[in-house]
Amino acid sequence: MGIRVVIADDHPMTRAGLVATLEREADFEIVGTASDGIEAWRIIREKTPDVALVDIRMPGEDGVSLVRRVKDSGLPVSSLMLTSYDAKQYVMASLRAGAKGYILKTASPEDLAGAIRTVAKGGIYLDAEISRVVGGQEIVPEALSNREREVLILTSKGLSSKETAGHLFISERTVQTHLASVYDKLGARNKTEAMLLALKYGVMTLEELIE
Amino acid sequence: MKRRLLAVLTFAILLPSVSVLLTAGVGIFQHQRAIQTVARTYVQDLAESTASRVEMGWGLTESLFSAKPPSQFGGNRFFAGGVGIPGWIAVLDSQGRVVMSTPGAQILAKLWQPQMPIGQAIETKNEEDEAFTVAVYPAGTTGLFVIAAVSWKELLGPMLRFGLLWPILVGLVGLAGLVGVYALWKAVISPLKSLEEEVSSLEWGKDLPNPRDEAAVAEIGKLREEFFHLAQTAIDRATLWKRYALDLVRVQEDERSSLARELHDGPLQDVTAMIQRARLAAIADTEEAGRTRHLDLLEEAAQSAVREIRSLCDELSPPWLELGLAGSLTELAERLSRQLGIKILVEADSGVAEDLSKERIIALFRVAQEALHNSARHGGAQEVSVRLFREEASLVLELEDFGSGFDVPADLARLRVLGHRGLANMEERMALVGGILEVESTPGQGTRIRARVPAE
């Protein structure tokens, strides 16, 4: 049985290109296309696809809100964010909203197909271009302590050091010490990279991030 | 009332003055007439009674009268005593020679005129222009005449003098009042009027009023000086704003031309290359290897165009601003951290800027962007801390570096004119969204900038 895909993008050319690209793959079935967030939501509810390929910027309802709506509805639909922007905060926002992956529009057809297959199976996909910025070559990160993981998860949810400290009943300084250690172990330079790398290496799961 | 002040003042001073003058004049006229009547009756009675005594006492001794000196007559004692009020009596013969007289009555001989009416008092004047009331009476059949006179000068002098002084004083008071009104007009009302005219016709920020008015009182002079200073300040402000506007236009034009240059040198070249490669691929359909190469190069040019346009977009107005202030600041910090090679720590309390309007997000974002660049470029900072938090009713964006610091100028707006736009821009952006910018810096110790907007 093929992977059923809905495509939501407000640019007709891009939409047509995506359809043409995905139709070449034998295991994909395009069950619907939408040109704005509202139409996309209607089709997703109607067809319950395996994967919703969602543009981050759309009229009506933007991609991040749509993804959050899909997640909140509990439908068994994996959202894959598709965008022109390489800003990592989009990735953060998408993942926090419940997207399973993030891919740039400039990605190759092979990468796009791979991404769809990955999220359809319940995995996480982060665009190679962003991953490249993030990680460099693959490494096996040193294991994080439980406290470090807790600090990383809370920080990734968007809490400040002070708030994280309050949550865990530790000092702000301790939070920062833990974070510095996390960065070091994952090879990250900042919070965003730490979160993306933790997801990439499976140190942290998407469920932990959005629960 | 305001406009007729002068008329009212003049009227208020003139009305009592004139009425006092008029009533005093009428009084004096009446008084003079009464005195005249009294004087006439008096001299008439005096002349008549003296004439009857002359007639009875020594009317038949005419020969003796003429033979003896007047002092030896029986009436001598009467004449020697004089009269009670300033006046004189004399007995004249028909030729006008003095037969008998009271002391000092020589004056009567001079007043005597043959055509004087008999038995009726008249007013007359002597050569010195002094007024007298004179009456002539015949002493029966003796052929003698009695002449009696009173001097106005001596009788009424003091009364007349004081009576006349009164209206003069009142007149002087009125005059002084008018002089006062004139002075008030000259030194207060007229300068105020001219000041008012200047103020109302002044083109603010362009004209200067007269700095001084010599005729005006000190207070109005001071007012005028203050006004002059205000107008001067307005002109300075206008000049500043004009240069300001020119500067804004210049910056805008600079940005446009730099954008055009970037578009021309970047994406335009890429797209041109894409067209070339597409054409080459189209004509190379028989030669498989060359075609693939053209298509690879076409994609490469397209990827390059996308990267360049993306970075242009980020530079112009980052699309990720829609992710909210905290996300935008994090993204900015990570990018600048790489670009400038400094450490930037962002701490944003969760949900702190969630309901912030788009305008405020952009304004705060630009402030952070400018401040981070300044810290690295001018302050040589290695580490900058960015904090976003609530403080009472404000949302505060705080940027603190440990760079070289600087002396904070009192007026950031003036910096723009001097070509240092950064701080001035930050302050303006905050002001535009109802916020304020606080800059604290000490040379050698770093800088702390706080951008504060009312929490929504």
Interface residues (C-beta under 8 A of the other chain):
Chain A: R57 D62 V64 S84 Y85 D86 A87 K88 Q89 Y90 M92 A93 T106 K157 G158 L159 S160 S161 K162 E163 R189 N190 K191 T192 E193
Chain B: Q303 V306 R310 D314 P318 P319 W320 E322 L323 A326 G327 S328 T330 E331 A333 E334 S337 R338 V346 E347 A348 D349 S350 F389
